[in-house]
Amino acid sequence: MKKYQLMAPGPTPVPAEVLLAMAQPMIHHRTPQYEALFTEVRAGLKTLFQTDAEVLPLACSGTGAMEAAVVNTLSSGDTVAVIRAGKFGDRWVEICKAYGLDVIELAADFGHSVAAARVAETLRANPRVKAVLTQHSESSTGVLHDVRGYAGVTRGHDAILIVDAVSSLGIADLPMDAWGVDLVVSGSQKGLMLPPGVAFCALGEKAWAKSKTSTLPKYYFNLTEERKSVAKNEAHFTPAVSIIIGLREVLRMLDKEGLPNVFKRHDRLARATRAGVEALGLELFARATPSPALTAVVSPSGVDSEKIVRAYAQAHNITIAGGQGEMKGKVFRLGHMGYAAEFDVIIALAALEQVLAALGQPVDFGASVRAAQKIFTEKS
């Protein structure tokens, strides 16, 4: 028997108590029971997003929330600046172009980031820019972008800052109000330890002001209408009831752990993973600030990274992820977010040693585990 381990950068494992909560009998979403449930969820989401703004859950993937962010704040022909340094930066570009926006691409090589100074220079040179769009954690590369720096730029400009936090919410600190981030989107299936199917949009006052003049078409993703319903502890359309029930349980778990401790845990897991990988002589893909959500690793010379992904699955029943787009075959990615703890990292690293050896690579057995254990024994 080989116990299954899900160690991909999303979806991530769902805790047993959350699975049990979601297994409860279905309730109707226009009832006092749902209203009581959603009242608690609304408050918990504000704490998680670190905002006084209303957080709007949507029954869709994170990409749906990205699209909702665009169509509710912008108009056809508007100019936007997009941080493009990974596959999900590409997605912002594709969504914006699909709606007729003029896109200025602030591109960086994958594995790198874009400096806040470059964003500032772009806005000075292009005062017509209506929005800056970025990822916080670019999960295709394992890089954490400087959202705080970008927010410092957009606070003094008419442009709003729209942040994809799908792989950073509940993982890396992102105080929406304190930093002055105008719009944050996220999803259920990563740091929130839930199945895919629910996404979130949180808009600050500046973003809501933009929504009043937005002319892009929207129906299901009309956030103004959704906001009216949420204020009544309802959803505008049928919500993903079981996932919302699970979300209540997740929010209770995160509250019990405390957000600062949640962030510390993810940072420790990430540092241990990076230390273990480097102890095996492997190269980290992220050249900029690494994300605490996942670690992207350059495959050894001459080894297709898809072989590493397959070996994890076939020999050890562990699911990790390979590279995306231009990085396919070149990198593999280890997730350590959400329902993740120290011995999950130990398992992933020990399996990596065996995988590399099976592929004919030289391995100092135990080196990665020793390096990770040193991080875990540090007093924090």
C-alpha atoms as one frame of an Amber mdcrd trajectory, in Angstrom:
protein
   0.000   0.000   0.000   1.201   3.485  -0.849  -0.507   6.314   0.982  -1.539
   9.097  -1.380   0.039  12.523  -0.890  -1.134  15.644  -2.720   1.788  18.081
  -2.855   0.955  20.104  -5.942   0.574  23.897  -5.883  -3.215  23.562  -5.967
  -5.614  22.027  -5.442  -4.308  21.182  -1.998  -5.385  18.642   0.659  -8.663
  19.226   2.490  -8.626  18.633   6.286 -10.834  15.846   7.616 -12.909  18.217
   9.729 -13.635  20.318   6.646 -14.616  17.239   4.620 -16.975  16.200   7.413
 -18.513  19.661   7.548 -19.139  19.584   3.802 -20.719  16.125   4.100 -23.609
  17.533   6.130 -27.074  17.391   4.542 -27.667  20.088   1.950 -29.443  23.259
   3.055 -31.268  25.772   0.890 -29.513  29.065   0.264 -32.617  31.207   0.879
 -33.195  30.125   4.477 -32.362  31.339   7.993 -29.823  28.472   8.259 -27.821
  29.785   5.320 -28.136  33.368   6.542 -26.600  32.389   9.896 -23.827  30.464
   8.137 -23.031  33.312   5.783 -23.059  35.925   8.538 -20.133  34.125  10.162
 -18.365  33.578   6.842 -18.620  37.273   5.895 -16.901  38.342   9.106 -14.219
  35.683   8.786 -13.414  36.648   5.208 -12.868  40.280   6.195 -10.374  39.125
   8.820  -8.621  36.870   6.319  -8.377  39.584   3.654  -7.401  42.091   6.358
  -9.982  44.577   5.117 -13.106  46.428   6.164 -14.443  45.958   2.632 -17.044
  43.360   1.783 -15.587  40.133   0.363 -17.781  38.656  -2.363 -17.735  34.858
  -2.854 -18.498  33.623  -6.371 -19.244  30.089  -7.571 -16.390  29.819 -10.073
 -12.649  29.280 -10.306 -10.033  31.891  -9.501  -9.927  32.806 -13.183 -13.596
  33.755 -12.926 -12.736  36.207 -10.160  -9.928  37.612 -12.313 -12.401  38.202
 -15.121 -14.895  39.735 -12.679 -12.231  42.161 -11.464 -11.602  43.354 -15.011
 -15.188  43.678 -16.240 -16.401  45.512 -13.138 -13.768  48.241 -13.024 -12.717
  48.942 -16.616 -14.166  49.973 -19.981 -13.388  49.008 -23.569 -10.345  50.874
 -24.831  -8.927  51.546 -21.355  -5.188  51.194 -20.929  -3.854  48.836 -18.270
  -0.375  47.806 -17.145   0.148  44.097 -16.464   3.007  42.501 -14.545   3.850
  39.582 -16.849   6.427  37.239 -15.342   4.719  33.857 -15.444   1.840  31.838
 -16.802  -0.720  33.637 -14.649   0.604  37.037 -15.666  -0.117  35.799 -19.190
  -3.669  35.127 -18.037  -4.174  38.743 -16.976  -2.967  39.805 -20.426  -5.325
  37.377 -22.174  -8.368  38.444 -20.137  -7.691  42.138 -20.709  -7.203  41.693
 -24.445 -10.370  39.591 -24.680 -12.290  42.650 -23.441 -10.659  45.138 -25.797
  -8.259  46.743 -23.328  -4.971  48.306 -24.398  -2.318  46.340 -22.515   1.115
  47.621 -21.559   3.106  44.526 -20.627   5.663  44.954 -17.863   7.466  41.746
 -18.696  10.232  39.972 -16.834  11.906  36.657 -17.479  10.092  33.826 -15.744
  11.628  33.359 -12.313  12.154  37.099 -11.943   9.901  39.961 -10.838   9.204
  43.567 -11.792  10.479  46.349  -9.555   8.037  48.880  -8.141  10.203  51.629
  -9.641   9.421  50.270 -13.103   5.705  50.423 -12.354   6.117  54.025 -11.206
   7.983  54.949 -14.372   5.286  53.311 -16.513   2.565  55.338 -14.805   4.558
  58.559 -15.199   5.039  57.876 -18.894   1.440  56.695 -19.382  -0.884  58.727
 -17.135  -3.882  57.233 -18.985  -3.323  53.836 -17.301  -6.486  52.863 -15.421
  -5.243  49.770 -13.595  -2.126  47.811 -12.698  -2.702  44.054 -12.593  -0.376
  41.569 -10.938  -0.080  38.279  -9.144   1.038  38.271  -5.528   2.399  34.726
  -5.671   3.097  33.625  -9.260   2.555  29.897  -8.806   3.974  28.981 -12.203
   7.425  30.252 -11.172   7.448  30.272  -7.367   8.041  34.034  -7.186   6.411
  36.483  -4.761   5.838  39.887  -6.360   6.283  43.189  -4.519   2.609  44.035
  -4.045   3.382  46.381  -1.173   5.739  48.339  -3.425   3.215  48.436  -6.268
   0.520  49.689  -3.883   2.841  52.464  -2.780   2.943  53.594  -6.414  -0.765
  53.340  -7.244  -1.896  55.101  -4.059  -0.738  58.378  -5.593  -2.249  57.706
  -9.015  -5.706  57.367 -10.526  -4.930  53.752 -11.459  -6.196  50.967  -9.237
  -4.084  47.982  -8.189  -5.706  44.603  -8.906  -3.995  41.619  -7.258  -4.412
  37.928  -7.963  -3.906  36.325  -4.541  -5.114  32.850  -5.502  -1.877  31.250
  -4.282  -1.073  33.694  -1.479  -4.265  34.312   0.503  -3.875  32.605   3.861
  -0.254  31.848   2.985   1.641  35.155   2.716   0.816  38.390   4.502  -1.355
  40.647   2.309  -2.971  43.348   4.452  -5.295  44.793   1.836  -6.314  47.963
   3.668  -2.981  48.710   5.340  -1.059  48.449   2.066  -3.715  50.235   0.016
  -4.483  47.410  -2.408  -7.647  48.298  -4.328  -8.900  44.892  -5.439  -7.911
  41.380  -4.366  -9.110  38.139  -5.935  -8.526  34.635  -4.667  -9.812  31.069
  -4.773 -10.826  28.269  -2.458  -8.442  25.486  -3.468  -5.030  26.569  -2.195
  -4.377  28.318   1.116  -8.033  27.930   2.071  -7.815  24.121   2.066 -11.071
  23.606   0.166 -12.067  21.958  -3.105 -12.011  24.169  -6.203 -15.267  25.927
  -6.973 -15.428  29.196  -5.032 -13.552  32.411  -5.767 -13.511  35.772  -4.016
 -13.394  39.450  -4.945 -12.710  42.200  -2.406 -12.974  45.773  -3.673 -11.851
  48.874  -1.816 -13.459  52.299  -2.210 -11.267  53.294  -5.160 -12.209  50.128
  -7.051 -15.900  50.549  -6.287 -15.669  54.110  -7.645 -14.267  52.699 -10.895
 -17.168  50.240 -11.067 -19.632  53.110 -11.423 -18.167  54.091 -14.794 -17.264
  50.624 -16.093 -18.941  49.777 -19.397 -17.632  46.261 -20.034 -20.392  43.631
 -20.344 -21.230  41.594 -17.257 -24.129  39.528 -16.053 -23.157  36.618 -13.808
 -20.096  38.568 -12.663 -21.948  41.804 -11.877 -20.310  42.607  -8.555 -22.568
  45.567  -7.816 -25.549  43.221  -7.759 -23.571  40.598  -5.834 -22.655  43.191
  -3.215 -26.333  44.034  -2.675 -27.110  40.376  -2.051 -24.139  39.800   0.235
 -25.226  42.743   2.379 -28.406  40.724   3.041 -26.385  37.555   3.815 -27.400
  36.059   0.496 -25.820  35.235  -2.851 -27.085  36.846  -6.042 -27.142  33.457
  -7.778 -27.009  29.935  -6.350 -23.849  29.616  -4.210 -21.661  26.535  -3.777
 -23.409  25.755  -0.492 -21.280  22.811   0.626 -18.037  24.680  -0.008 -19.350
  27.694   1.919 -20.095  25.327   4.815 -16.520  24.038   4.550 -15.251  27.603
   4.358 -16.796  28.380   7.739 -14.807  25.496   9.221 -11.596  26.677   7.512
 -12.041  30.220   8.787 -12.466  28.875  12.313  -9.269  26.821  11.943  -7.287
  29.805  10.661  -8.649  32.024  13.422  -7.601  29.467  16.031  -4.075  29.246
  14.599  -3.875  33.028  14.177  -2.924  34.681  10.881   0.614  35.633  12.007
   1.248  31.983  12.896  -0.241  30.827   9.589   2.231  33.048   7.744   5.133
  31.868   9.918   4.243  28.232   9.284   4.248  28.688   5.526   7.512  30.616
   5.625   9.143  27.838   7.645   7.881  25.113   5.303   9.143  27.043   2.294
  12.572  27.721   3.760  12.967  24.063   4.724  11.958  22.907   1.243  14.403
  25.281  -0.425  17.189  24.214   1.929  16.499  20.550   1.208  16.442  21.037
  -2.544  19.702  22.979  -2.537  21.339  20.346  -0.302  20.862  17.937  -3.213
  22.703  20.285  -5.532  19.552  21.359  -7.359  18.849  24.907  -8.506  15.861
  26.968  -7.399  13.951  28.511 -10.298  12.942  31.698  -8.469  15.571  34.388
  -8.846  13.452  37.016  -7.097  11.744  36.774  -3.687  10.503  33.178  -3.409
   6.872  32.436  -2.643   6.045  30.675   0.633   3.336  28.715  -1.207   5.505
  26.502  -3.391   9.038  25.826  -4.531   9.901  25.634  -8.233  13.026  23.577
  -8.939  15.142  23.434 -12.095  15.399  19.878 -13.349  18.915  18.368 -13.435
  20.729  18.756 -16.737  19.471  16.257 -19.282  16.438  15.211 -17.225  12.964
  16.118 -18.462  11.112  17.363 -15.382   8.004  15.477 -16.494   9.920  12.275
 -15.719  10.357  13.503 -12.152   6.648  14.267 -11.871   5.748  10.807 -13.208
   8.236   9.070 -10.906   6.754  10.792  -7.863   3.319   9.532  -8.888   4.191
   6.031 -10.046   6.791   5.058  -7.452   5.500   6.961  -4.419   1.844   7.883
  -5.085   2.692  11.561  -4.599   1.277  14.242  -6.878   3.523  17.216  -7.586
   3.450  19.535 -10.611   5.653  20.163 -13.601   6.378  23.363 -15.451   3.773
  25.319 -17.396   4.064  26.842 -20.848   7.661  27.587 -21.788   8.832  25.953
 -18.535   7.325  22.540 -19.312  10.001  19.886 -19.065  12.395  22.294 -17.354
  11.074  22.689 -13.803   9.026  20.790 -11.242   7.033  22.359  -8.435   6.486
  21.243  -4.846   3.474  22.686  -3.042   3.611  23.386   0.708   0.524  25.498
   1.268  -2.765  25.231   3.058  -3.162  22.000   5.025   0.596  21.400   5.134
   2.980  20.662   7.991   6.639  19.844   8.575   6.507  16.126   7.880   4.801
  16.721   4.547   7.976  18.490   3.494  10.127  15.674   4.880   8.137  13.147
   2.833   8.458  15.213  -0.348  12.214  15.607   0.067  12.852  11.964   0.969
  10.857  10.921  -2.097  12.835  13.373  -4.235  16.073  11.666  -3.241  14.687
   8.300  -4.324  13.269   9.733  -7.548  16.582  11.301  -8.519  18.487   8.110
  -7.743  16.060   6.072  -9.850  16.693   8.477 -12.735  20.434   7.891 -12.481
  21.343  11.086 -10.674  23.972  11.120  -7.911  22.304  11.498  -4.503  23.679
  12.029  -1.014  20.874  10.182   0.768  19.563  12.056   3.775  21.114  15.395
   2.784  17.823  17.095   1.931  16.084  15.813   5.054  18.954  16.947   7.294
  18.869  20.417   5.760  15.115  20.695   6.261  15.307  19.413   9.832  17.821
  22.129  10.671  15.285  24.740   9.592  12.519  23.076  11.577  14.596  22.986
  14.755  15.304  26.717  14.612  13.566  28.755  17.274  11.232  31.247  15.632
